[in-house]
C-alpha cells in the first residue's frame, strides 16, 4: 500500500470510529420522557370505559315492539326496502 492509500484508510477509520465514542443514552439508563406514549394512546383508544357517562339518556326499549318485529321476520311479513341503483351505466365515446 502506498502512503496516500494508508492515509485515506486511516482517515476513514477515524471518521467511522468517532461515532462509537458516544454511548446511546438508552444504554446508560436515560430514557426519553415520551417513550411509549404512542402505545399508551393506542391502548387507551381500544379500552371501553367501564362506567360511561352520557349527556343524553338511553331511550327506553320495548320488549313488545321487539317481539312484534321478530314475528314479522319469522312470518316473512317484513316490508321490503325500495331498490335503489347506486351506479349509473352509460354508453358513449370517451372523447379522446
C-alpha positions in Angstrom: 0.0 0.0 0.0 1.2 3.4 -0.7 1.3 6.2 1.9 -1.6 8.0 0.2 -3.8 4.9 0.4 -2.8 4.3 4.0 -3.7 7.9 4.9 -7.1 7.6 3.2 -7.9 4.3 5.0 -6.7 5.8 8.4 -8.9 8.9 7.8 -11.9 6.7 7.0 -11.4 4.7 10.2 -11.1 7.8 12.3 -14.3 9.2 10.9 -16.3 6.0 11.3 -14.9 5.2 14.7 -15.8 8.6 16.1 -19.4 7.6 16.1 -18.6 4.8 18.5 -17.3 7.2 21.2 -20.7 8.4 22.2 -22.8 5.8 24.1 -26.6 5.8 23.4 -28.5 7.4 26.3 -30.9 4.4 26.5 -28.0 2.1 27.3 -26.8 4.3 30.1 -30.3 4.3 31.7 -31.6 7.6 30.4 -34.9 7.3 28.5 -36.9 9.7 26.5 -39.8 11.0 28.8 -42.3 10.5 25.9 -41.1 6.9 25.3 -44.2 4.6 24.9 -46.7 7.4 24.6 -47.9 6.1 21.2 -48.5 2.7 22.6 -50.4 4.1 25.7 -52.6 6.3 23.4 -53.4 3.3 21.2 -54.2 1.1 24.2 -56.4 3.9 25.7 -58.4 4.1 22.4 -59.1 0.4 22.5 -60.3 0.2 26.1 -64.0 0.8 26.7 -65.0 3.0 29.6 -66.5 0.6 32.2 -68.6 3.4 33.7 -69.7 5.7 30.8 -71.5 8.9 31.5 -73.7 10.1 28.6 -75.2 13.6 28.2 -78.4 12.1 26.7 -80.2 9.3 28.5 -80.5 6.0 26.6 -84.0 5.8 25.1 -86.3 3.2 26.6 -86.8 -0.1 24.7 -90.0 -2.0 24.3 -89.9 -5.8 24.5 -93.3 -6.0 22.9 -92.2 -3.9 19.9 -89.1 -6.2 19.5 -91.2 -9.3 19.7 -93.5 -8.0 17.0 -90.5 -7.3 14.8 -89.3 -10.8 15.3 -92.7 -12.3 14.4 -92.9 -10.2 11.3 -89.5 -11.5 10.3 -90.4 -15.1 11.0 -93.7 -14.9 9.1 -92.0 -13.2 6.1 -94.1 -10.1 6.6 -91.2 -7.7 6.6 -91.6 -4.6 4.4 -89.0 -4.9 1.6 -86.9 -1.8 1.1 -87.1 0.1 -2.1 -84.4 -0.9 -4.6 -82.1 2.0 -5.5 -79.3 1.8 -8.1 -76.2 3.4 -6.8 -74.3 3.4 -10.1 -75.2 4.7 -13.5 -74.1 2.9 -16.6 -74.0 5.0 -19.7 -72.5 4.4 -23.1 -70.8 6.8 -25.3 -67.4 7.7 -26.7 -64.6 8.7 -24.5 -63.8 11.8 -26.4 -60.1 11.2 -26.6 
